[in-house]
Amino acid sequence: MGNTDQRMKSFFLIFIFCLLVFQPDFILAQASAPAGQESLTLWIIAPEICRTCKIQPVVNSLKALFAKVVIQSLKPDDPLAQELIKKHKITMLPAYIFSKSLAKEANFSQFQNALIPAQDSYYVNPSMTGVSYFLGREVIPGKLDLLIFITRAETLPLVKMVEGIIPQKRHNRSFILNLIGQIEENQEAKSGLGKHELQEGELYACMENLYPEKFWDYLLCRLADSDNLFWEDCLTDKSIKKEKVVQCARTDQGKKLYAKRIQLSQELQIQYGPLFVLDNVEIFGVTPQSTLQDIMSAINP
């Protein structure tokens, strides 16, 4: 029973933490630190500008769970931040790291499953707190990427919503539509959704390359009926040559074009979607319930 009780306490504490992060209106009384107890430091590493970083709910949660936490905010290029980033092998922000005195807290044993220790500090598992900013990537202001699967039903309404963001959908080069896939060690392309998604991706990449003024209409058509094997039904413009597209998709040209379209997902190791990437460094997801207002709020909070 002892181990079971311990696991239940640990589960409950982590549950409360998640509840506070994702439901910040939930209130938990904060305990007071015993007199003379060593202060507990929480270092928060975050970029100066991060529209998608939801830091305050996490801070509120940690303050509620641990007594009198002293918060120290760091920028990624601060010497201490650099030391912590290297020590914990951090690749995404924001990052929340406790000082070693966390081990003296009454709740430590129940919460340690959510921690990644390294020498004299504890990194809160990013799967618990959420991360949205990639370290080590060039910031490209105004760049907006969308990563999608073509054969997913939820992709069509999202792509239609994107038209409300892009004033000139065919010519605005700040917006880039990307596909989700990976290049394996043998240099073969692979999609997490299988061969159908891979073939659709190669056809799309060829259409975009060969007919840049017409590929968007083709994409919307295929998204509406990707299960239809007769993809050529979407070639409504007579100027589009089916044979030319097929030749591209069946040769190395199609493979190279597809590889270019999945390059971002390969770089960021993304295997699910849909996802947006802002300024080449910030990422946020959307759901079938997301609205255009939700997307615009994330882009311009």
Stockholm file with secondary structure:
# STOCKHOLM 1.0

chainA/1-301         MGNTDQRMKSFFLIFIFCLLVFQPDFILAQASAPAGQESLTLWIIAPEICRTCKIQPVVNSLKALFAKVVIQSLKPDDPLAQELIKKHKITMLPAYIFSKSLAKEANFSQFQNALIPAQDSYYVNPSMTGVSYFLGREVIPGKLDLLIFITRAETLPLVKMVEGIIPQKRHNRSFILNLIGQIEENQEAKSGLGKHELQEGELYACMENLYPEKFWDYLLCRLADSDNLFWEDCLTDKSIKKEKVVQCARTDQGKKLYAKRIQLSQELQIQYGPLFVLDNVEIFGVTPQSTLQDIMSAINP
#=GR chainA/1-301 SS CHHHHHHHHHHHHHHHHHHHHHCTTCCCCCCCCCTTCCCEEEEEECCSCCTTCCHHHHHHHHHHHSTTEEEEEECTTSHHHHHHHHHHTCCEECEEEEEGGGGGSTTHHHHGGGEEEETTEEEECHHHHCCCEETTCCCCTTCEEEEECTTCTTHHHHHHHHTTTCSSTTTCTTEEEEECCEECTTSCEECTTCHHHHHHHHHHHHHHHHCTTTHHHHHHHHHHSTTCSCGGGGCCSTTSCHHHHHHHHTSHHHHHHHHHHTHHHHHHTCCSCCEEEETTTEEEECCTTCCHHHHHHHHCC
#=GC SS_cons         CHHHHHHHHHHHHHHHHHHHHHCTTCCCCCCCCCTTCCCEEEEEECCSCCTTCCHHHHHHHHHHHSTTEEEEEECTTSHHHHHHHHHHTCCEECEEEEEGGGGGSTTHHHHGGGEEEETTEEEECHHHHCCCEETTCCCCTTCEEEEECTTCTTHHHHHHHHTTTCSSTTTCTTEEEEECCEECTTSCEECTTCHHHHHHHHHHHHHHHHCTTTHHHHHHHHHHSTTCSCGGGGCCSTTSCHHHHHHHHTSHHHHHHHHHHTHHHHHHTCCSCCEEEETTTEEEECCTTCCHHHHHHHHCC
//
